Amino acid sequence: MNKEPDFLENVRAELKDGRRWVDRSIVLAYACAAGLCVVAFTLMADAAFELFMHIYHWQGGWGVLLWVPAVTAAVVWATRRYAPGAAGSGIPQVISALSPGLPPAERGRFVSLWLSFAKIVLASAGFLAGLSIGREGPSVQVAAGVMHHARRWFDVRSGITAHALLVAGGAAGIAAAFNAPLAGVVFAIEELSRKMESRSSGVIIAAIVLAGLMGVSAFGNLSYFGRIQVPHLDWDALLPGLAVTLVCGVLGGLFAKLLAASLTGTSERMCRLRARFPIRFAAGGALVVAIIGLVTGGATFGAGSEAVKHMLAGEADVPAFYVTLKFITTWLSAWVGVPGGIFAPSLSIGAGVGHNVSLLMGADIGPALIAMGMAAFLAAVTQAPLTAFIIVMEMVDGHAMVLSLMAAAMLASLVSRMLARPLYETLAQAMLQSLAPPPPATEPGPDPAPVAAAERDPVPNPAQAPKP
């Protein structure tokens, strides 16, 4: 028979093991550092976008036609030159670093202190360019890089693995960026580790709590989008809610399919052009983003969080084709190769779908449809429905809509799976394949034409990243 736990004996054993307390202290210190890095990133990104909006409002806004392409080209050049592993969202990089087949020495190509620093600076520069990007995905890579650096202080006997530190860092990044600790836990299980080991759960929870506390200390314990007024939902809401969910499922699936094809090079002609002239391609894509932003009165610039707040408050002033235009600008912003995420823009697109349906069908449950659209579109793009609905629930303080948000996220994710493969897994696989040596040629042939270093692809190519 198993003996009952002896409280005093267990306390003595805990206090006797000094090394265990040192290890725990190191984890807590790095978790605080990860949270502070996300806070610094948030402040820099917000300040950069505020400066961009001043530039946009200067002289009627026509200066953005030069500013946006110029800054974007500079960011893409710097990313390719100094930190190729920082390009894109950051979540595929963390998933790649967690791959069991990846040699430990190669993890630094995906997560490191250098890449965390570069991600903060370069993604903030992307906001300075006014691109349609988010900071939540990059926050995952930033926090994971900080937590992964702690591995050098532990030995095998500590039981704290690099895998546990990476998962803890990624979850902490989501929790601190969205002020959504529950979403951090679910994100760790659903998107990163696929399971929660009992021996690493304490590390993950500690990282989430402390990183979240850093965010709360800086910005207050407030919901990201405030608290929505949830109207009474009855059977009359079924048809509008179903319409929002299905539209978001189809659009999100198409967005994921389009983005995966663009970033992995399966769309031949344009990807060849991007591979040959990446800097000029980035400037051209950014010019289109600038033109769309100028036409829409600035509505499509940035992450779109302000537009969502206005929609939820019933004060939306977005153009009629906001969903389509935000879809295009977000796709182009990701395709040109700047460091930046798609979480926040996806939420704004989903909110736009919910807003349009409420206007079209004359429904008086606009805030509820907007929240359902946010959860549905994010779930369709990421195919992570649990993370999506919990993020939205915590961001709008919508606990009264748990079942509605859950149903919308699950159904939209199901529709998306019929159209596209999981986006982050697809991008992570492409990154890992870029590390594999090319197969030997079966017969000799002429050498390909040399290409300048600044014009090489793919993006991101972590194989070119400097060693940590």
C-alpha positions as CSV (number, residue, x, y, z in Angstrom):
1,M,0.0,0.0,0.0
2,N,1.1,3.6,-0.8
3,K,2.0,5.6,2.3
4,E,0.2,8.8,3.0
5,P,2.3,12.0,2.3
6,D,4.3,13.1,5.3
7,F,4.0,16.9,5.3
8,L,7.0,17.7,7.6
9,E,9.2,15.3,5.8
10,N,8.3,16.7,2.4
11,V,8.9,20.2,3.7
12,R,12.4,19.3,5.0
13,A,13.2,17.6,1.6
14,E,12.2,20.7,-0.3
15,L,14.2,23.0,1.9
16,K,17.2,20.7,1.8
17,D,17.5,20.7,-2.0
18,G,19.1,24.1,-2.5
19,R,19.8,23.5,-6.2
20,R,16.1,23.0,-6.9
21,W,15.4,26.4,-5.4
22,V,18.1,28.0,-7.5
23,D,16.7,26.5,-10.6
24,R,13.2,27.7,-9.7
25,S,14.6,31.2,-9.1
26,I,16.3,31.2,-12.5
27,V,13.0,30.3,-14.2
28,L,11.1,33.0,-12.3
29,A,13.7,35.6,-13.2
30,Y,13.7,34.7,-16.9
31,A,9.9,34.7,-16.9
32,C,9.9,38.3,-15.5
33,A,12.5,39.2,-18.2
34,A,10.3,37.7,-20.9
35,G,7.3,39.7,-19.7
36,L,9.3,42.9,-19.6
37,C,10.5,42.3,-23.1
38,V,7.0,41.9,-24.3
39,V,6.0,45.1,-22.5
40,A,8.9,47.0,-24.1
41,F,7.9,45.6,-27.5
42,T,4.3,46.8,-26.9
43,L,5.4,50.3,-26.0
44,M,7.8,50.5,-28.9
45,A,5.2,49.3,-31.4
46,D,2.5,51.6,-30.1
47,A,4.9,54.6,-30.2
48,A,6.1,53.7,-33.7
49,F,2.5,53.4,-35.1
50,E,1.6,56.7,-33.4
51,L,4.5,58.4,-35.2
52,F,3.4,56.9,-38.4
53,M,-0.1,58.3,-38.0
54,H,1.4,61.8,-37.4
55,I,3.3,61.3,-40.7
56,Y,0.1,60.1,-42.4
57,H,-1.9,63.2,-41.3
58,W,0.9,65.6,-42.4
59,Q,0.3,67.3,-45.7
60,G,-2.9,65.4,-46.5
61,G,-1.3,62.0,-46.2
62,W,0.3,61.8,-49.6
63,G,3.8,61.4,-48.1
64,V,2.9,57.8,-47.2
65,L,3.3,56.8,-50.8
66,L,7.0,57.3,-50.4
67,W,7.3,56.6,-46.7
68,V,5.7,53.2,-46.5
69,P,7.7,51.6,-49.4
70,A,11.0,53.2,-48.3
71,V,10.7,52.0,-44.6
72,T,9.4,48.6,-45.7
73,A,12.3,48.1,-48.1
74,A,14.8,49.1,-45.3
75,V,13.2,46.7,-42.8
76,V,13.2,43.8,-45.3
77,W,16.9,44.5,-46.2
78,A,17.9,44.7,-42.5
79,T,16.0,41.5,-41.7
80,R,17.6,39.5,-44.5
81,R,21.0,40.9,-43.8
82,Y,21.1,40.6,-40.0
83,A,18.3,38.4,-38.7
84,P,16.6,36.2,-41.3
85,G,15.1,34.1,-38.6
86,A,13.1,37.1,-37.3
87,A,11.0,37.4,-40.5
88,G,7.3,36.7,-40.4
89,S,5.1,35.9,-37.5
90,G,7.5,34.2,-35.1
91,I,5.1,31.3,-34.2
92,P,6.4,29.0,-37.0
93,Q,9.9,29.6,-35.7
94,V,9.0,28.5,-32.2
95,I,7.2,25.4,-33.6
96,S,10.3,24.6,-35.7
97,A,12.5,25.0,-32.6
98,L,10.3,22.5,-30.8
99,S,10.6,19.9,-33.6
100,P,12.1,16.7,-32.1
101,G,14.2,16.1,-35.2
102,L,16.0,19.4,-34.9
103,P,19.5,19.2,-33.6
104,P,19.9,21.3,-30.4
105,A,22.7,23.3,-32.0
106,E,20.3,24.5,-34.7
107,R,17.6,25.9,-32.3
108,G,19.5,29.2,-32.2
109,R,18.5,29.8,-35.9
110,F,14.9,30.1,-34.7
111,V,15.0,31.4,-31.2
112,S,17.7,33.3,-29.4
113,L,18.3,36.5,-27.5
114,W,19.6,38.1,-30.7
115,L,16.5,37.2,-32.6
116,S,14.3,38.4,-29.8
117,F,16.0,41.8,-29.8
118,A,15.9,42.0,-33.6
119,K,12.2,41.0,-33.6
120,I,11.4,43.8,-31.3
121,V,13.3,46.4,-33.3
122,L,12.3,45.3,-36.8
123,A,8.7,44.6,-36.0
124,S,8.4,48.0,-34.4
125,A,9.8,49.4,-37.6
126,G,7.1,47.6,-39.5
127,F,4.5,49.5,-37.4
128,L,6.5,52.7,-38.3
129,A,5.8,51.8,-41.9
130,G,2.1,51.5,-41.3
131,L,1.9,47.9,-42.4
132,S,-1.1,45.7,-41.5
133,I,0.7,43.5,-38.9
134,G,0.3,42.5,-35.3
135,R,2.6,42.2,-32.4
136,E,1.1,39.1,-30.7
137,G,2.8,36.5,-32.9
138,P,6.2,38.2,-32.6
139,S,5.7,38.4,-28.8
140,V,5.7,34.6,-28.9
141,Q,9.1,34.4,-30.5
142,V,10.5,37.2,-28.3
143,A,9.4,35.6,-25.0
144,A,10.5,32.1,-26.2
145,G,13.9,33.4,-27.1
146,V,14.4,34.9,-23.7
147,M,13.2,31.8,-21.9
148,H,15.3,29.5,-24.1
149,H,18.4,31.4,-23.0
150,A,17.9,30.1,-19.5
151,R,18.8,26.6,-20.6
152,R,22.5,27.2,-20.1
153,W,22.0,27.4,-16.3
154,F,20.4,24.0,-15.9
155,D,21.9,20.5,-16.0
156,V,20.2,17.3,-16.8
157,R,19.3,16.6,-13.2
158,S,17.1,19.7,-13.0
159,G,14.4,18.2,-15.1
160,I,13.9,21.6,-16.9
161,T,14.3,20.9,-20.6
162,A,14.7,23.3,-23.5
163,H,11.3,22.0,-24.8
164,A,9.6,23.1,-21.5
165,L,11.3,26.5,-21.6
166,L,10.3,27.2,-25.2
167,V,6.7,26.2,-24.6
168,A,6.6,28.3,-21.4
169,G,8.1,31.3,-23.3
170,G,5.6,31.0,-26.2
171,A,2.7,30.8,-23.8
172,A,4.0,33.7,-21.8
173,G,4.2,35.8,-24.9
174,I,0.6,35.2,-25.7
175,A,-0.5,35.9,-22.1
176,A,1.4,39.1,-21.9
177,A,0.5,40.4,-25.3
178,F,-3.3,39.9,-25.0
179,N,-3.5,40.1,-21.1
180,A,-5.1,36.7,-21.5
181,P,-3.5,34.1,-19.2
182,L,-6.0,31.3,-20.0
183,A,-5.3,31.8,-23.7
184,G,-1.6,31.3,-22.9
185,V,-2.2,28.0,-21.3
186,V,-4.4,26.7,-24.1
187,F,-2.0,28.0,-26.8
188,A,0.8,26.1,-25.1
189,I,-1.3,22.9,-25.4
190,E,-3.0,23.4,-28.7
191,E,-0.4,25.0,-30.9
192,L,3.0,24.4,-29.3
193,S,3.4,21.2,-27.3
194,R,0.2,19.3,-28.3
195,K,0.2,18.0,-24.7
196,M,1.0,19.2,-21.2
197,E,3.6,17.2,-19.3
198,S,3.2,17.2,-15.6
199,R,6.8,18.0,-14.9
200,S,6.9,21.0,-17.2
201,S,3.4,22.4,-16.3
202,G,4.8,24.3,-13.3
203,V,7.4,26.1,-15.5
204,I,4.7,27.0,-18.0
205,I,2.2,28.3,-15.4
206,A,4.9,30.3,-13.6
207,A,6.1,31.9,-16.9
208,I,2.5,32.8,-17.8
209,V,1.7,34.3,-14.4
210,L,4.9,36.3,-14.1
211,A,4.9,37.5,-17.7
212,G,1.2,38.5,-17.3
213,L,2.0,40.4,-14.1
214,M,4.6,42.4,-16.0
215,G,2.0,43.4,-18.5
216,V,-0.6,44.1,-15.9
217,S,1.9,46.3,-13.9
218,A,2.5,48.3,-17.0
219,F,-0.9,48.6,-18.6
220,G,-3.4,47.7,-15.8
221,N,-5.7,44.7,-15.4
222,L,-8.0,45.7,-18.3
223,S,-9.5,43.8,-21.1
224,Y,-7.9,44.4,-24.4
225,F,-11.1,45.7,-26.1
226,G,-12.9,46.6,-22.9
227,R,-16.2,45.0,-21.9
228,I,-18.9,44.5,-24.5
229,Q,-22.6,44.8,-23.7
230,V,-23.9,41.3,-24.6
231,P,-27.5,41.4,-25.6
232,H,-30.0,38.6,-25.0
233,L,-29.3,35.9,-27.6
234,D,-32.3,33.9,-28.7
235,W,-33.2,31.8,-31.8
236,D,-33.4,35.0,-33.9
237,A,-29.6,35.2,-33.5
238,L,-29.0,31.8,-35.1
239,L,-29.1,32.8,-38.7
240,P,-26.9,35.9,-38.4
241,G,-24.5,34.0,-36.2
242,L,-24.3,31.1,-38.6
243,A,-23.7,33.5,-41.5
244,V,-20.8,35.2,-39.7
245,T,-19.3,31.9,-38.8
246,L,-19.5,30.4,-42.3
247,V,-18.2,33.5,-44.0
248,C,-15.3,33.7,-41.6
249,G,-14.6,30.0,-42.0
250,V,-14.3,30.3,-45.8
251,L,-12.4,33.6,-45.8
252,G,-10.0,32.4,-43.1
253,G,-9.3,29.2,-44.9
254,L,-8.6,31.0,-48.1
255,F,-6.4,33.5,-46.3
256,A,-4.4,30.7,-44.7
257,K,-4.1,28.9,-48.1
258,L,-3.0,32.1,-49.9
259,L,-0.5,33.0,-47.2
260,A,1.0,29.5,-47.1
261,A,1.3,29.4,-50.9
262,S,2.9,32.9,-50.9
263,L,5.5,32.3,-48.1
264,T,6.5,28.7,-49.1
265,G,7.0,29.5,-52.8
266,T,4.3,27.3,-54.3
267,S,2.9,30.3,-56.3
268,E,5.5,30.1,-59.1
269,R,5.6,33.3,-61.1
270,M,5.3,35.9,-58.3
271,C,7.6,33.9,-56.0
272,R,10.3,33.8,-58.6
273,L,10.0,37.6,-58.9
274,R,10.2,37.9,-55.1
275,A,13.2,35.6,-54.9
276,R,15.1,37.5,-57.6
277,F,14.3,41.1,-56.4
278,P,13.1,40.8,-52.7
279,I,13.8,44.4,-51.8
280,R,12.1,45.8,-54.8
281,F,9.2,43.3,-54.4
282,A,8.8,44.5,-50.8
283,A,8.7,48.2,-51.9
284,G,6.1,47.4,-54.5
285,G,3.9,45.5,-52.1
286,A,4.2,48.3,-49.6
287,L,3.2,50.8,-52.2
288,V,-0.1,48.9,-52.7
289,V,-0.6,48.9,-49.0
290,A,0.0,52.7,-48.9
291,I,-2.5,53.3,-51.7
292,I,-5.2,51.2,-50.1
293,G,-4.6,52.9,-46.8
294,L,-4.8,56.3,-48.4
295,V,-8.1,55.4,-50.2
296,T,-9.7,54.1,-47.0
297,G,-8.7,57.2,-45.0
298,G,-6.1,55.2,-43.0
299,A,-8.5,52.5,-41.8
300,T,-6.3,49.6,-43.1
301,F,-3.0,50.9,-41.6
302,G,-1.7,49.0,-38.6
303,A,-3.1,46.1,-36.7
304,G,-6.7,47.4,-36.8
305,S,-7.3,47.4,-33.1
306,E,-8.8,50.9,-33.1
307,A,-11.3,49.9,-35.8
308,V,-12.4,46.9,-33.7
309,K,-12.9,49.1,-30.6
310,H,-15.1,51.5,-32.7
311,M,-17.1,48.6,-34.1
312,L,-17.8,47.2,-30.6
313,A,-18.8,50.6,-29.4
314,G,-21.2,51.1,-32.3
315,E,-19.2,53.9,-33.7
316,A,-17.6,52.2,-36.7
317,D,-16.4,54.5,-39.5
318,V,-14.7,51.9,-41.7
319,P,-15.4,51.8,-45.4
320,A,-17.8,49.4,-47.0
321,F,-15.1,47.2,-48.4
322,Y,-13.0,47.2,-45.2
323,V,-12.9,43.4,-44.9
324,T,-11.7,42.9,-48.5
325,L,-9.1,45.7,-48.3
326,K,-7.8,44.6,-44.9
327,F,-7.5,41.1,-46.2
328,I,-5.4,42.3,-49.0
329,T,-3.1,44.6,-47.0
330,T,-2.6,41.9,-44.3
331,W,-1.6,39.3,-46.9
332,L,0.8,41.8,-48.7
333,S,2.3,42.9,-45.4
334,A,3.1,39.3,-44.5
335,W,4.3,38.4,-48.0
336,V,6.9,41.1,-48.3
337,G,8.8,39.5,-45.5
338,V,8.8,42.0,-42.6
339,P,8.7,40.7,-39.0
340,G,5.1,40.9,-38.0
341,G,2.1,38.8,-36.9
342,I,-1.4,38.2,-38.2
343,F,-3.3,37.7,-35.0
344,A,-4.6,41.3,-34.5
345,P,-5.3,41.9,-38.2
346,S,-7.2,38.7,-38.3
347,L,-9.3,39.9,-35.4
348,S,-10.1,43.1,-37.2
349,I,-11.1,41.2,-40.4
350,G,-13.4,39.0,-38.4
351,A,-14.9,42.0,-36.6
352,G,-15.5,43.6,-40.0
353,V,-17.4,40.5,-41.1
354,G,-19.6,40.5,-38.0
355,H,-20.2,44.2,-38.4
356,N,-21.2,43.8,-42.1
357,V,-23.6,41.0,-41.3
358,S,-25.3,42.9,-38.5
359,L,-25.9,45.8,-40.9
360,L,-27.0,43.6,-43.8
361,M,-29.4,41.5,-41.8
362,G,-30.6,44.3,-39.5
363,A,-29.6,42.4,-36.4
364,D,-29.6,44.4,-33.1
365,I,-26.9,42.1,-31.7
366,G,-24.0,43.8,-33.4
367,P,-21.4,43.5,-30.6
368,A,-22.1,39.8,-30.2
369,L,-21.8,39.2,-34.0
370,I,-18.5,41.2,-34.0
371,A,-17.1,39.1,-31.2
372,M,-18.2,35.9,-32.9
373,G,-16.6,37.1,-36.2
374,M,-13.3,37.7,-34.4
375,A,-13.2,34.2,-32.8
376,A,-14.3,32.6,-36.0
377,F,-11.8,34.2,-38.4
378,L,-8.9,33.8,-36.0
379,A,-9.8,30.1,-35.6
380,A,-10.1,29.6,-39.3
381,V,-6.7,31.2,-40.0
382,T,-4.8,29.4,-37.2
383,Q,-7.0,26.2,-37.0
384,A,-6.6,26.5,-33.2
385,P,-10.3,27.0,-32.2
386,L,-9.7,26.7,-28.4
387,T,-7.0,29.4,-28.4
388,A,-9.1,31.6,-30.6
389,F,-12.3,31.6,-28.6
390,I,-10.5,32.0,-25.3
391,I,-8.4,34.9,-26.6
392,V,-11.6,36.7,-27.8
393,M,-13.5,35.9,-24.6
394,E,-10.7,37.4,-22.4
395,M,-10.2,40.4,-24.7
396,V,-13.8,41.5,-24.6
397,D,-14.6,40.2,-21.2
398,G,-17.3,38.1,-22.9
399,H,-17.8,35.3,-20.4
400,A,-21.5,35.4,-21.1
401,M,-20.8,34.4,-24.7
402,V,-18.6,31.4,-24.0
403,L,-20.9,28.9,-25.8
404,S,-21.5,31.2,-28.8
405,L,-17.8,32.0,-29.2
406,M,-16.9,28.3,-28.8
407,A,-19.4,27.2,-31.4
408,A,-18.3,29.9,-33.9
409,A,-14.6,29.0,-33.5
410,M,-15.2,25.3,-33.8
411,L,-17.4,25.5,-36.9
412,A,-15.2,28.0,-38.6
413,S,-12.1,25.9,-38.0
414,L,-13.8,22.9,-39.4
415,V,-14.7,24.8,-42.6
416,S,-11.1,26.1,-42.9
417,R,-9.7,22.5,-42.6
418,M,-11.6,21.6,-45.8
419,L,-9.8,24.4,-47.6
420,A,-6.3,24.7,-46.2
421,R,-3.6,22.9,-44.2
422,P,-2.7,24.3,-40.8
423,L,-0.9,27.6,-41.5
424,Y,1.8,27.6,-38.8
425,E,2.6,23.9,-39.2
426,T,3.0,24.4,-43.0
427,L,5.3,27.3,-42.5
428,A,7.3,25.5,-39.8
429,Q,7.8,22.5,-42.1
430,A,9.1,24.8,-44.9
431,M,11.6,26.3,-42.5
432,L,12.9,22.9,-41.4
433,Q,13.2,21.8,-45.0
434,S,15.3,24.9,-45.8
435,L,17.8,23.6,-43.3
436,A,18.2,20.2,-44.9
437,P,21.0,19.9,-47.4
438,P,19.9,19.7,-51.1
439,P,19.9,16.2,-52.7
440,P,23.0,15.4,-54.8
441,A,22.6,16.1,-58.5
442,T,22.2,13.0,-60.6
443,E,24.1,14.4,-63.5
444,P,26.3,17.5,-64.0
445,G,24.8,20.6,-65.4
446,P,25.6,24.2,-65.9
447,D,26.0,26.3,-62.8
448,P,23.0,28.6,-62.1
449,A,23.5,32.3,-62.5
450,P,24.9,33.9,-59.4
451,V,22.5,35.9,-57.3
452,A,23.5,38.7,-55.0
453,A,23.4,38.0,-51.3
454,A,20.8,40.7,-50.7
455,E,18.5,39.2,-53.3
456,R,18.4,35.6,-52.1
457,D,15.3,33.9,-50.9
458,P,13.4,32.1,-49.2
459,V,11.9,34.3,-46.5
460,P,12.4,33.6,-43.7
461,N,15.6,31.6,-44.1
462,P,16.8,30.8,-40.6
463,A,19.8,29.0,-42.0
464,Q,21.4,32.4,-42.6
465,A,20.8,33.6,-39.1
466,P,23.9,34.3,-36.9
467,K,24.7,31.8,-34.2
468,P,23.5,33.0,-30.7
